[in-house]
Amino acid sequence: MATDERQEALERHGLAEEQDGFVLYLRGYQAGMRTARALRDRGNEEAIQMLALDASDPLRWEYASAIQIEAFSTEIHRSGI
């Protein structure tokens, strides 16, 4: 995957890559929470616990970030990198 394609994939997942790791943008948080709700609806215990937390709890952002990083990584691997 070319650098431009990688950057586009990061943006699709609401992520940026910095020296210290990934940063999750609001768009990525929202996408992660949609995925978390779908997981909760399928009975995923971790998603159930995370969505039960207050919306201001930083663990929700961390969970959404993990979801989006995993989705980004899956896309990168499928693209042949």
C-alpha positions as CSV (number, residue, x, y, z in Angstrom):
1,M,0.0,0.0,0.0
2,A,1.4,3.3,-1.0
3,T,1.9,6.1,1.5
4,D,-1.2,8.0,0.1
5,E,-3.3,4.9,0.3
6,R,-2.2,4.3,3.9
7,Q,-3.1,7.9,4.8
8,E,-6.5,7.5,3.2
9,A,-7.1,4.3,5.2
10,L,-6.1,6.2,8.4
11,E,-8.6,8.9,7.6
12,R,-11.3,6.4,6.8
13,H,-10.9,5.0,10.2
14,G,-10.8,8.4,11.9
15,L,-7.1,7.9,12.9
16,A,-3.9,9.8,12.7
17,E,-0.4,8.3,13.2
18,E,2.0,10.2,15.3
19,Q,5.4,9.5,16.7
20,D,3.9,8.0,19.9
21,G,1.2,6.0,18.2
22,F,-2.3,6.5,16.9
23,V,-4.6,9.4,17.7
24,L,-8.4,8.9,17.5
25,Y,-10.5,11.7,16.0
26,L,-14.2,12.2,16.8
27,R,-15.2,10.6,13.5
28,G,-13.2,7.5,14.5
29,Y,-14.8,7.5,18.0
30,Q,-18.2,7.6,16.4
31,A,-17.4,4.8,14.1
32,G,-15.9,2.7,16.9
33,M,-19.1,3.3,19.0
34,R,-21.3,2.1,16.1
35,T,-19.2,-1.0,15.9
36,A,-19.4,-1.4,19.7
37,R,-23.2,-1.2,19.6
38,A,-23.3,-3.8,16.9
39,L,-21.0,-6.1,19.0
40,R,-23.2,-5.4,22.1
41,D,-26.3,-6.4,20.1
42,R,-24.6,-9.7,19.3
43,G,-23.9,-10.3,23.0
44,N,-20.3,-9.3,23.1
45,E,-19.6,-9.0,26.9
46,E,-16.7,-6.5,26.5
47,A,-18.9,-4.2,24.3
48,I,-21.7,-4.5,26.8
49,Q,-19.4,-3.4,29.7
50,M,-17.8,-0.6,27.7
51,L,-21.1,0.9,26.6
52,A,-22.5,0.7,30.1
53,L,-19.8,3.2,31.1
54,D,-20.6,6.9,31.2
55,A,-20.0,8.7,27.9
56,S,-17.4,10.8,29.5
57,D,-15.3,7.8,30.7
58,P,-11.9,7.8,29.0
59,L,-12.2,4.0,28.8
60,R,-14.9,4.4,26.1
61,W,-12.4,6.4,24.0
62,E,-9.7,3.8,24.5
63,Y,-12.2,1.0,23.5
64,A,-13.3,2.9,20.4
65,S,-9.6,3.5,19.6
66,A,-8.8,-0.2,19.9
67,I,-11.7,-1.0,17.6
68,Q,-10.6,1.5,15.0
69,I,-6.9,0.5,15.1
70,E,-7.9,-3.1,14.7
71,A,-10.1,-2.2,11.7
72,F,-7.3,-0.2,10.2
73,S,-4.8,-3.0,10.7
74,T,-7.1,-5.5,9.1
75,E,-7.5,-3.3,6.1
76,I,-3.7,-2.9,5.8
77,H,-3.1,-6.6,6.0
78,R,-5.8,-7.4,3.5
79,S,-4.3,-4.9,1.1
80,G,-1.1,-7.0,0.9
81,I,1.3,-5.0,3.1
